[in-house]
């Protein structure tokens, strides 16, 4: 039986480096999934806590104009009273639900001091995700309206740009700039309106408060890392016990060819094929079937 000195060869050192890199990558990906699980659990805890609070005035929860809403206040129930400015309605495109095209309808609610609350009134089904206009959506209640809804953190990135009262993600600051209005930081997902509108929109569903697949994904990545180490160890043990696989293959070919060397026993003679005897028949030869 050989020693493990072959592990110091270039071939095995390169193999060991590759296995180490794969194992490190699997460990990092697994830890990333567990970090995502922890973030999700923290977010779920915030949502559960905020959902149990009584509705609070919007000015006590949303951020002052020009500032962003604290994530710890997201999904807190708020209420506000004011008048909808229908002319400043903003359409949020590409809001598909269960494979059905639709848009969200955002209308600023102007409060008594002139500061507007960006309100996502709900989802409207459309023929195409980007074809709805302000004229296509049902009007909100007129006059003084009291709303309740969930405080939400603004979206970020290029998708929040507002062009011709249309956007792809809600950002209160961007909407305020486009409409030339002073708005609170953050927006509100509508839950109810008083008085009720003639035509209602579908409200946004509440977030799912499960842990998602992150735990099992993390275990899978760590399992792949352990499997790589076990595979390396098995291959090393196999080579120590039986030698390199290439040498084994050459040895097998030599053994197979050694049977033809001088002095080796001759192969057994093949059995001769029996000669077919003429078939005895009384039928004349000219009427017999030719084979």
BAKOLVEX-174886 format. One record per residue (C-alpha): residue in three letters; chain; y, x, z; residue number from 0. Coordinates in nm, 2 decimals, decimal comma, m for minus. Each point is the difference from the previous one (the first is absolute). Layout:
<nodes>
<node res="ala" chain="A" y="Y" x="X" z="Z" n="NUM"/>
...
</nodes>
This chain:
<nodes>
<node res="unk" chain="A" y="0,00" x="0,00" z="0,00" n="0"/>
<node res="unk" chain="A" y="0,34" x="0,14" z="m0,10" n="1"/>
<node res="unk" chain="A" y="0,31" x="0,04" z="0,23" n="2"/>
<node res="unk" chain="A" y="0,33" x="m0,17" z="m0,05" n="3"/>
<node res="unk" chain="A" y="0,17" x="0,31" z="m0,13" n="4"/>
<node res="unk" chain="A" y="0,02" x="m0,17" z="m0,34" n="5"/>
<node res="unk" chain="A" y="0,28" x="m0,22" z="0,14" n="6"/>
<node res="unk" chain="A" y="0,23" x="0,31" z="m0,03" n="7"/>
<node res="unk" chain="A" y="m0,05" x="m0,01" z="m0,38" n="8"/>
<node res="unk" chain="A" y="0,29" x="m0,10" z="m0,22" n="9"/>
<node res="unk" chain="A" y="m0,18" x="m0,31" z="m0,12" n="10"/>
<node res="unk" chain="A" y="m0,06" x="m0,13" z="0,35" n="11"/>
<node res="unk" chain="A" y="0,35" x="0,09" z="0,12" n="12"/>
<node res="unk" chain="A" y="0,16" x="m0,19" z="m0,28" n="13"/>
<node res="unk" chain="A" y="m0,23" x="m0,29" z="0,08" n="14"/>
<node res="unk" chain="A" y="0,09" x="0,01" z="0,37" n="15"/>
<node res="unk" chain="A" y="0,37" x="0,00" z="m0,09" n="16"/>
<node res="unk" chain="A" y="m0,04" x="m0,31" z="m0,22" n="17"/>
<node res="unk" chain="A" y="m0,20" x="m0,18" z="0,27" n="18"/>
<node res="unk" chain="A" y="0,27" x="0,09" z="0,26" n="19"/>
<node res="unk" chain="A" y="0,27" x="m0,14" z="m0,22" n="20"/>
<node res="unk" chain="A" y="m0,19" x="m0,32" z="m0,06" n="21"/>
<node res="unk" chain="A" y="m0,07" x="m0,04" z="0,36" n="22"/>
<node res="unk" chain="A" y="0,36" x="0,06" z="0,10" n="23"/>
<node res="unk" chain="A" y="0,12" x="m0,26" z="m0,26" n="24"/>
<node res="unk" chain="A" y="m0,25" x="m0,26" z="0,12" n="25"/>
<node res="unk" chain="A" y="0,11" x="0,06" z="0,36" n="26"/>
<node res="unk" chain="A" y="0,37" x="m0,04" z="m0,10" n="27"/>
<node res="unk" chain="A" y="m0,07" x="m0,32" z="m0,20" n="28"/>
<node res="unk" chain="A" y="m0,19" x="m0,14" z="0,29" n="29"/>
<node res="unk" chain="A" y="0,27" x="0,08" z="0,25" n="30"/>
<node res="unk" chain="A" y="0,26" x="m0,15" z="m0,24" n="31"/>
<node res="unk" chain="A" y="m0,20" x="m0,33" z="0,00" n="32"/>
<node res="unk" chain="A" y="m0,01" x="0,00" z="0,38" n="33"/>
<node res="unk" chain="A" y="0,37" x="0,06" z="0,02" n="34"/>
<node res="unk" chain="A" y="0,05" x="m0,30" z="m0,23" n="35"/>
<node res="unk" chain="A" y="m0,22" x="m0,20" z="0,23" n="36"/>
<node res="unk" chain="A" y="0,21" x="0,10" z="0,30" n="37"/>
<node res="unk" chain="A" y="0,32" x="m0,09" z="m0,19" n="38"/>
<node res="unk" chain="A" y="m0,14" x="m0,34" z="m0,09" n="39"/>
<node res="unk" chain="A" y="m0,11" x="m0,07" z="0,35" n="40"/>
<node res="unk" chain="A" y="0,35" x="0,08" z="0,13" n="41"/>
<node res="unk" chain="A" y="0,15" x="m0,22" z="m0,26" n="42"/>
<node res="unk" chain="A" y="m0,23" x="m0,29" z="0,09" n="43"/>
<node res="unk" chain="A" y="0,09" x="0,04" z="0,36" n="44"/>
<node res="unk" chain="A" y="0,37" x="m0,03" z="m0,09" n="45"/>
<node res="unk" chain="A" y="m0,07" x="m0,31" z="m0,21" n="46"/>
<node res="unk" chain="A" y="m0,20" x="m0,17" z="0,27" n="47"/>
<node res="unk" chain="A" y="0,26" x="0,07" z="0,26" n="48"/>
<node res="unk" chain="A" y="0,29" x="m0,12" z="m0,22" n="49"/>
<node res="unk" chain="A" y="m0,18" x="m0,32" z="m0,10" n="50"/>
<node res="unk" chain="A" y="m0,02" x="m0,11" z="0,36" n="51"/>
<node res="unk" chain="A" y="0,37" x="0,02" z="0,07" n="52"/>
<node res="unk" chain="A" y="0,23" x="m0,30" z="m0,02" n="53"/>
<node res="unk" chain="A" y="0,23" x="m0,02" z="m0,30" n="54"/>
<node res="unk" chain="A" y="0,31" x="0,23" z="0,05" n="55"/>
<node res="unk" chain="A" y="0,34" x="m0,02" z="m0,16" n="56"/>
<node res="unk" chain="A" y="0,00" x="0,19" z="m0,32" n="57"/>
<node res="unk" chain="A" y="0,29" x="0,23" z="0,11" n="58"/>
<node res="unk" chain="A" y="m0,21" x="0,11" z="0,30" n="59"/>
<node res="unk" chain="A" y="m0,29" x="0,12" z="m0,22" n="60"/>
<node res="unk" chain="A" y="0,12" x="0,10" z="m0,34" n="61"/>
<node res="unk" chain="A" y="0,20" x="0,32" z="m0,03" n="62"/>
<node res="unk" chain="A" y="0,38" x="0,01" z="m0,04" n="63"/>
<node res="unk" chain="A" y="0,12" x="0,03" z="m0,36" n="64"/>
<node res="unk" chain="A" y="m0,07" x="0,34" z="m0,15" n="65"/>
<node res="unk" chain="A" y="m0,29" x="0,07" z="0,23" n="66"/>
<node res="unk" chain="A" y="m0,38" x="m0,05" z="m0,03" n="67"/>
<node res="unk" chain="A" y="m0,21" x="m0,22" z="0,21" n="68"/>
<node res="unk" chain="A" y="m0,21" x="0,17" z="0,27" n="69"/>
<node res="unk" chain="A" y="m0,37" x="m0,02" z="m0,09" n="70"/>
<node res="unk" chain="A" y="m0,07" x="m0,11" z="0,36" n="71"/>
<node res="unk" chain="A" y="0,19" x="m0,33" z="m0,07" n="72"/>
<node res="unk" chain="A" y="m0,19" x="m0,08" z="m0,32" n="73"/>
<node res="unk" chain="A" y="m0,17" x="m0,34" z="0,00" n="74"/>
<node res="unk" chain="A" y="0,22" x="m0,12" z="0,29" n="75"/>
<node res="unk" chain="A" y="0,09" x="m0,37" z="m0,04" n="76"/>
<node res="unk" chain="A" y="0,38" x="m0,05" z="m0,04" n="77"/>
<node res="unk" chain="A" y="0,22" x="m0,30" z="m0,07" n="78"/>
<node res="unk" chain="A" y="0,34" x="m0,03" z="m0,17" n="79"/>
<node res="unk" chain="A" y="0,25" x="m0,27" z="m0,11" n="80"/>
<node res="unk" chain="A" y="0,22" x="0,01" z="m0,30" n="81"/>
<node res="unk" chain="A" y="0,04" x="m0,10" z="m0,36" n="82"/>
<node res="unk" chain="A" y="m0,21" x="0,11" z="m0,29" n="83"/>
<node res="unk" chain="A" y="0,19" x="0,16" z="m0,29" n="84"/>
<node res="unk" chain="A" y="m0,21" x="m0,12" z="m0,29" n="85"/>
<node res="unk" chain="A" y="0,21" x="0,18" z="m0,26" n="86"/>
<node res="unk" chain="A" y="m0,11" x="0,33" z="0,15" n="87"/>
<node res="unk" chain="A" y="m0,37" x="m0,07" z="m0,02" n="88"/>
<node res="unk" chain="A" y="m0,21" x="0,30" z="m0,08" n="89"/>
<node res="unk" chain="A" y="m0,34" x="m0,01" z="m0,17" n="90"/>
<node res="unk" chain="A" y="m0,27" x="0,24" z="0,11" n="91"/>
<node res="unk" chain="A" y="m0,23" x="0,05" z="m0,29" n="92"/>
<node res="unk" chain="A" y="m0,37" x="0,09" z="m0,03" n="93"/>
<node res="unk" chain="A" y="m0,12" x="m0,17" z="0,32" n="94"/>
<node res="unk" chain="A" y="m0,35" x="m0,09" z="m0,11" n="95"/>
<node res="unk" chain="A" y="m0,22" x="m0,19" z="0,25" n="96"/>
<node res="unk" chain="A" y="m0,38" x="m0,03" z="m0,06" n="97"/>
<node res="unk" chain="A" y="0,05" x="0,09" z="m0,36" n="98"/>
<node res="unk" chain="A" y="0,27" x="m0,26" z="m0,06" n="99"/>
<node res="unk" chain="A" y="0,34" x="0,11" z="m0,13" n="100"/>
<node res="unk" chain="A" y="0,30" x="m0,09" z="0,21" n="101"/>
<node res="unk" chain="A" y="0,33" x="0,11" z="0,15" n="102"/>
<node res="unk" chain="A" y="0,17" x="0,00" z="0,34" n="103"/>
<node res="unk" chain="A" y="0,33" x="m0,18" z="0,04" n="104"/>
<node res="unk" chain="A" y="0,26" x="0,17" z="0,21" n="105"/>
<node res="unk" chain="A" y="0,32" x="m0,18" z="0,10" n="106"/>
<node res="unk" chain="A" y="0,27" x="0,14" z="0,24" n="107"/>
<node res="unk" chain="A" y="0,08" x="m0,23" z="0,29" n="108"/>
<node res="unk" chain="A" y="0,37" x="0,05" z="0,10" n="109"/>
<node res="unk" chain="A" y="0,05" x="m0,03" z="0,37" n="110"/>
<node res="unk" chain="A" y="0,32" x="m0,11" z="0,18" n="111"/>
<node res="unk" chain="A" y="0,14" x="0,35" z="0,03" n="112"/>
<node res="unk" chain="A" y="m0,05" x="0,06" z="m0,37" n="113"/>
<node res="unk" chain="A" y="m0,30" x="0,24" z="0,03" n="114"/>
<node res="unk" chain="A" y="m0,29" x="m0,11" z="m0,22" n="115"/>
<node res="unk" chain="A" y="m0,37" x="m0,01" z="0,08" n="116"/>
<node res="unk" chain="A" y="m0,22" x="0,10" z="m0,29" n="117"/>
<node res="unk" chain="A" y="m0,26" x="m0,28" z="0,00" n="118"/>
<node res="unk" chain="A" y="m0,32" x="0,01" z="m0,20" n="119"/>
<node res="unk" chain="A" y="m0,06" x="m0,38" z="m0,03" n="120"/>
<node res="unk" chain="A" y="m0,35" x="0,03" z="m0,14" n="121"/>
<node res="unk" chain="A" y="m0,21" x="0,04" z="m0,31" n="122"/>
<node res="unk" chain="A" y="0,02" x="m0,19" z="m0,32" n="123"/>
<node res="unk" chain="A" y="m0,28" x="m0,02" z="m0,26" n="124"/>
<node res="unk" chain="A" y="0,11" x="0,09" z="m0,36" n="125"/>
<node res="unk" chain="A" y="m0,15" x="0,03" z="m0,34" n="126"/>
<node res="unk" chain="A" y="0,08" x="0,37" z="0,00" n="127"/>
<node res="unk" chain="A" y="0,08" x="0,24" z="0,28" n="128"/>
<node res="unk" chain="A" y="0,33" x="0,11" z="m0,13" n="129"/>
<node res="unk" chain="A" y="0,14" x="m0,30" z="m0,20" n="130"/>
<node res="unk" chain="A" y="0,15" x="m0,22" z="0,28" n="131"/>
<node res="unk" chain="A" y="0,38" x="m0,03" z="0,03" n="132"/>
<node res="unk" chain="A" y="0,23" x="m0,14" z="0,27" n="133"/>
<node res="unk" chain="A" y="0,01" x="m0,33" z="m0,19" n="134"/>
<node res="unk" chain="A" y="m0,38" x="m0,04" z="0,02" n="135"/>
<node res="unk" chain="A" y="m0,03" x="0,00" z="0,38" n="136"/>
<node res="unk" chain="A" y="0,04" x="m0,31" z="0,22" n="137"/>
<node res="unk" chain="A" y="0,33" x="m0,02" z="0,20" n="138"/>
<node res="unk" chain="A" y="0,01" x="0,06" z="0,37" n="139"/>
<node res="unk" chain="A" y="0,14" x="m0,27" z="0,24" n="140"/>
<node res="unk" chain="A" y="0,38" x="m0,04" z="m0,04" n="141"/>
<node res="unk" chain="A" y="0,25" x="0,01" z="0,28" n="142"/>
<node res="unk" chain="A" y="m0,06" x="0,16" z="0,34" n="143"/>
<node res="unk" chain="A" y="m0,36" x="0,11" z="0,04" n="144"/>
<node res="unk" chain="A" y="m0,20" x="0,14" z="0,29" n="145"/>
<node res="unk" chain="A" y="m0,28" x="0,23" z="m0,08" n="146"/>
<node res="unk" chain="A" y="m0,28" x="0,17" z="0,18" n="147"/>
<node res="unk" chain="A" y="m0,20" x="0,29" z="m0,14" n="148"/>
<node res="unk" chain="A" y="m0,15" x="0,34" z="0,05" n="149"/>
<node res="unk" chain="A" y="0,21" x="0,32" z="0,00" n="150"/>
<node res="unk" chain="A" y="m0,11" x="0,25" z="m0,26" n="151"/>
<node res="unk" chain="A" y="0,08" x="0,36" z="m0,07" n="152"/>
<node res="unk" chain="A" y="0,17" x="0,07" z="m0,33" n="153"/>
<node res="unk" chain="A" y="m0,19" x="0,14" z="m0,30" n="154"/>
<node res="unk" chain="A" y="0,07" x="0,35" z="m0,13" n="155"/>
<node res="unk" chain="A" y="m0,01" x="0,19" z="m0,33" n="156"/>
<node res="unk" chain="A" y="0,11" x="m0,07" z="m0,35" n="157"/>
<node res="unk" chain="A" y="m0,16" x="m0,35" z="0,00" n="158"/>
<node res="unk" chain="A" y="0,29" x="m0,12" z="0,23" n="159"/>
<node res="unk" chain="A" y="0,26" x="0,03" z="m0,27" n="160"/>
<node res="unk" chain="A" y="0,18" x="m0,33" z="m0,08" n="161"/>
<node res="unk" chain="A" y="0,09" x="m0,08" z="m0,36" n="162"/>
<node res="unk" chain="A" y="0,14" x="m0,34" z="m0,11" n="163"/>
<node res="unk" chain="A" y="m0,11" x="m0,15" z="0,33" n="164"/>
<node res="unk" chain="A" y="m0,36" x="0,11" z="m0,04" n="165"/>
<node res="unk" chain="A" y="m0,20" x="0,27" z="0,18" n="166"/>
<node res="unk" chain="A" y="m0,36" x="0,10" z="0,07" n="167"/>
<node res="unk" chain="A" y="0,03" x="0,06" z="0,38" n="168"/>
<node res="unk" chain="A" y="0,23" x="m0,13" z="0,26" n="169"/>
<node res="unk" chain="A" y="0,26" x="0,24" z="0,15" n="170"/>
<node res="unk" chain="A" y="0,29" x="m0,17" z="0,18" n="171"/>
<node res="unk" chain="A" y="0,24" x="0,29" z="m0,06" n="172"/>
<node res="unk" chain="A" y="m0,07" x="0,00" z="m0,37" n="173"/>
<node res="unk" chain="A" y="0,04" x="m0,37" z="m0,02" n="174"/>
<node res="unk" chain="A" y="0,32" x="0,00" z="0,20" n="175"/>
<node res="unk" chain="A" y="0,15" x="0,26" z="m0,24" n="176"/>
<node res="unk" chain="A" y="m0,11" x="m0,19" z="m0,31" n="177"/>
<node res="unk" chain="A" y="0,15" x="m0,33" z="0,14" n="178"/>
<node res="unk" chain="A" y="0,30" x="0,17" z="0,16" n="179"/>
<node res="unk" chain="A" y="m0,09" x="m0,15" z="0,34" n="180"/>
<node res="unk" chain="A" y="m0,03" x="0,12" z="0,36" n="181"/>
<node res="unk" chain="A" y="m0,36" x="m0,05" z="0,10" n="182"/>
<node res="unk" chain="A" y="m0,21" x="0,08" z="0,30" n="183"/>
<node res="unk" chain="A" y="m0,25" x="0,29" z="m0,02" n="184"/>
<node res="unk" chain="A" y="m0,35" x="m0,14" z="m0,07" n="185"/>
<node res="unk" chain="A" y="m0,09" x="m0,34" z="m0,14" n="186"/>
<node res="unk" chain="A" y="m0,17" x="m0,32" z="0,12" n="187"/>
<node res="unk" chain="A" y="m0,32" x="m0,15" z="m0,13" n="188"/>
<node res="unk" chain="A" y="0,07" x="m0,38" z="0,02" n="189"/>
<node res="unk" chain="A" y="m0,22" x="m0,21" z="0,23" n="190"/>
<node res="unk" chain="A" y="0,19" x="m0,33" z="0,02" n="191"/>
<node res="unk" chain="A" y="0,34" x="m0,15" z="m0,10" n="192"/>
<node res="unk" chain="A" y="0,19" x="m0,29" z="0,16" n="193"/>
<node res="unk" chain="A" y="0,07" x="m0,21" z="m0,19" n="194"/>
<node res="unk" chain="A" y="m0,30" x="0,03" z="m0,21" n="195"/>
<node res="unk" chain="A" y="0,04" x="0,07" z="m0,38" n="196"/>
<node res="unk" chain="A" y="m0,09" x="m0,25" z="m0,27" n="197"/>
<node res="unk" chain="A" y="m0,25" x="0,25" z="m0,16" n="198"/>
<node res="unk" chain="A" y="m0,16" x="0,26" z="0,22" n="199"/>
<node res="unk" chain="A" y="m0,12" x="0,35" z="m0,09" n="200"/>
<node res="unk" chain="A" y="m0,32" x="0,16" z="0,12" n="201"/>
<node res="unk" chain="A" y="0,06" x="0,21" z="0,31" n="202"/>
<node res="unk" chain="A" y="m0,11" x="0,36" z="0,03" n="203"/>
<node res="unk" chain="A" y="m0,34" x="0,03" z="0,17" n="204"/>
<node res="unk" chain="A" y="m0,01" x="0,18" z="0,33" n="205"/>
<node res="unk" chain="A" y="m0,15" x="0,35" z="0,00" n="206"/>
<node res="unk" chain="A" y="m0,37" x="0,05" z="0,07" n="207"/>
<node res="unk" chain="A" y="m0,05" x="0,15" z="0,34" n="208"/>
<node res="unk" chain="A" y="m0,33" x="0,17" z="m0,06" n="209"/>
<node res="unk" chain="A" y="m0,07" x="0,37" z="0,00" n="210"/>
<node res="unk" chain="A" y="m0,08" x="0,02" z="m0,36" n="211"/>
<node res="unk" chain="A" y="m0,26" x="0,24" z="m0,15" n="212"/>
<node res="unk" chain="A" y="0,16" x="0,32" z="0,14" n="213"/>
<node res="unk" chain="A" y="m0,26" x="0,06" z="0,27" n="214"/>
<node res="unk" chain="A" y="m0,30" x="m0,01" z="m0,23" n="215"/>
<node res="unk" chain="A" y="0,18" x="0,20" z="m0,27" n="216"/>
<node res="unk" chain="A" y="0,08" x="0,27" z="0,26" n="217"/>
<node res="unk" chain="A" y="m0,37" x="0,01" z="0,11" n="218"/>
<node res="unk" chain="A" y="m0,11" x="0,03" z="m0,37" n="219"/>
<node res="unk" chain="A" y="0,23" x="0,30" z="m0,06" n="220"/>
<node res="unk" chain="A" y="m0,12" x="0,18" z="0,31" n="221"/>
<node res="unk" chain="A" y="m0,36" x="m0,08" z="m0,10" n="222"/>
<node res="unk" chain="A" y="0,05" x="0,17" z="m0,34" n="223"/>
<node res="unk" chain="A" y="0,13" x="0,31" z="0,18" n="224"/>
<node res="unk" chain="A" y="m0,30" x="0,02" z="0,23" n="225"/>
<node res="unk" chain="A" y="m0,23" x="m0,06" z="m0,30" n="226"/>
<node res="unk" chain="A" y="0,16" x="0,30" z="m0,18" n="227"/>
<node res="unk" chain="A" y="m0,07" x="0,22" z="0,30" n="228"/>
<node res="unk" chain="A" y="m0,36" x="m0,12" z="0,03" n="229"/>
<node res="unk" chain="A" y="m0,06" x="0,05" z="m0,37" n="230"/>
<node res="unk" chain="A" y="0,13" x="0,36" z="0,02" n="231"/>
<node res="unk" chain="A" y="m0,23" x="0,07" z="0,29" n="232"/>
<node res="unk" chain="A" y="m0,30" x="m0,14" z="m0,17" n="233"/>
<node res="unk" chain="A" y="0,06" x="0,19" z="m0,32" n="234"/>
<node res="unk" chain="A" y="0,04" x="0,32" z="0,20" n="235"/>
<node res="unk" chain="A" y="m0,33" x="m0,06" z="0,19" n="236"/>
<node res="unk" chain="A" y="m0,18" x="m0,08" z="m0,32" n="237"/>
<node res="unk" chain="A" y="0,11" x="0,32" z="m0,17" n="238"/>
<node res="unk" chain="A" y="m0,09" x="0,21" z="0,31" n="239"/>
<node res="unk" chain="A" y="m0,35" x="m0,16" z="0,01" n="240"/>
<node res="unk" chain="A" y="m0,08" x="m0,01" z="m0,38" n="241"/>
<node res="unk" chain="A" y="0,25" x="0,23" z="m0,16" n="242"/>
<node res="unk" chain="A" y="0,27" x="m0,08" z="m0,26" n="243"/>
<node res="unk" chain="A" y="m0,08" x="m0,29" z="m0,22" n="244"/>
<node res="unk" chain="A" y="0,04" x="0,21" z="m0,32" n="245"/>
<node res="unk" chain="A" y="m0,26" x="0,25" z="0,11" n="246"/>
<node res="unk" chain="A" y="m0,24" x="m0,28" z="0,09" n="247"/>
<node res="unk" chain="A" y="0,04" x="m0,15" z="m0,35" n="248"/>
<node res="unk" chain="A" y="m0,06" x="0,34" z="m0,17" n="249"/>
<node res="unk" chain="A" y="m0,31" x="0,06" z="0,23" n="250"/>
<node res="unk" chain="A" y="m0,13" x="m0,34" z="m0,11" n="251"/>
<node res="unk" chain="A" y="0,03" x="0,09" z="m0,37" n="252"/>
<node res="unk" chain="A" y="m0,18" x="0,33" z="0,06" n="253"/>
<node res="unk" chain="A" y="m0,29" x="m0,17" z="0,18" n="254"/>
<node res="unk" chain="A" y="m0,02" x="m0,25" z="m0,28" n="255"/>
<node res="unk" chain="A" y="m0,01" x="0,27" z="m0,27" n="256"/>
<node res="unk" chain="A" y="m0,24" x="0,23" z="0,19" n="257"/>
<node res="unk" chain="A" y="m0,30" x="m0,22" z="m0,11" n="258"/>
<node res="unk" chain="A" y="0,03" x="0,14" z="m0,35" n="259"/>
<node res="unk" chain="A" y="m0,02" x="0,37" z="0,11" n="260"/>
<node res="unk" chain="A" y="m0,31" x="0,21" z="m0,08" n="261"/>
<node res="unk" chain="A" y="m0,27" x="m0,03" z="0,25" n="262"/>
<node res="unk" chain="A" y="0,08" x="m0,35" z="0,09" n="263"/>
<node res="unk" chain="A" y="m0,27" x="m0,26" z="m0,03" n="264"/>
<node res="unk" chain="A" y="m0,02" x="m0,17" z="m0,34" n="265"/>
<node res="unk" chain="A" y="0,09" x="m0,36" z="m0,02" n="266"/>
<node res="unk" chain="A" y="m0,29" x="m0,24" z="0,00" n="267"/>
<node res="unk" chain="A" y="m0,12" x="m0,08" z="m0,36" n="268"/>
<node res="unk" chain="A" y="0,11" x="m0,34" z="m0,12" n="269"/>
<node res="unk" chain="A" y="m0,28" x="m0,25" z="m0,06" n="270"/>
<node res="unk" chain="A" y="m0,08" x="m0,03" z="m0,37" n="271"/>
<node res="unk" chain="A" y="0,06" x="m0,33" z="m0,15" n="272"/>
<node res="unk" chain="A" y="m0,32" x="m0,19" z="m0,08" n="273"/>
<node res="unk" chain="A" y="m0,07" x="m0,04" z="m0,37" n="274"/>
<node res="unk" chain="A" y="m0,01" x="m0,36" z="m0,11" n="275"/>
<node res="unk" chain="A" y="m0,35" x="m0,09" z="m0,13" n="276"/>
<node res="unk" chain="A" y="m0,03" x="m0,21" z="m0,32" n="277"/>
<node res="unk" chain="A" y="0,00" x="m0,37" z="0,08" n="278"/>
<node res="unk" chain="A" y="m0,33" x="m0,17" z="m0,10" n="279"/>
<node res="unk" chain="A" y="0,06" x="m0,31" z="m0,21" n="280"/>
<node res="unk" chain="A" y="m0,17" x="m0,20" z="m0,27" n="281"/>
<node res="unk" chain="A" y="0,33" x="m0,07" z="m0,18" n="282"/>
<node res="unk" chain="A" y="0,03" x="0,18" z="m0,33" n="283"/>
<node res="unk" chain="A" y="0,25" x="0,29" z="0,00" n="284"/>
<node res="unk" chain="A" y="0,23" x="m0,15" z="m0,25" n="285"/>
<node res="unk" chain="A" y="0,06" x="m0,30" z="0,23" n="286"/>
<node res="unk" chain="A" y="0,05" x="0,21" z="0,31" n="287"/>
<node res="unk" chain="A" y="0,36" x="0,03" z="0,15" n="288"/>
<node res="unk" chain="A" y="0,14" x="0,34" z="m0,06" n="289"/>
<node res="unk" chain="A" y="0,13" x="0,18" z="0,31" n="290"/>
</nodes>
